[in-house]
Amino acid sequence: MVTAELALAVPALLLVLSICVGVVLVVAARVRCIDAAAVAARLAARGEASETVLAQARAVVPHAMVTIRHAPSGFIDLTVRERLQLPIVGALLPGVTVAEHIAVPDEAMQPAAEGRAQ
């Protein structure tokens, strides 16, 4: 009797453990995406070259998909995406995409805009 209960409990425990590990991995990926987006947005707002911005974002998240868009309203929209494959249950489920979006004012455009306002 104990053997049958143990045979059911161990796989259930492993499934719960793998789900918990997956959640921790997703949260860690989200923090990495937030950090990469913040660094890249700061550099893009200062007017750094796109290659520099992408290199710094990929230094934080190596396989990131980084999108930089200069909006006509004077903002820079930056998105960092990372695709994860969860351990153990990842073979049964599709991958998870973690993304962070930041919009910052374009500091390189502000002096020109202030000069025209005077």
Protein Blocks (a to p, Z undefined) as FASTA:
>chain_A
ZZmmmmmmmmmmmmmmmmmmmmmmmmmmmmmmmmmmmmmmmmmmnopafklmmmmmmmmm
mmbccdddddfkopacdddddddddehjlmmpccdddddddddddfklmmmmmmmmZZ
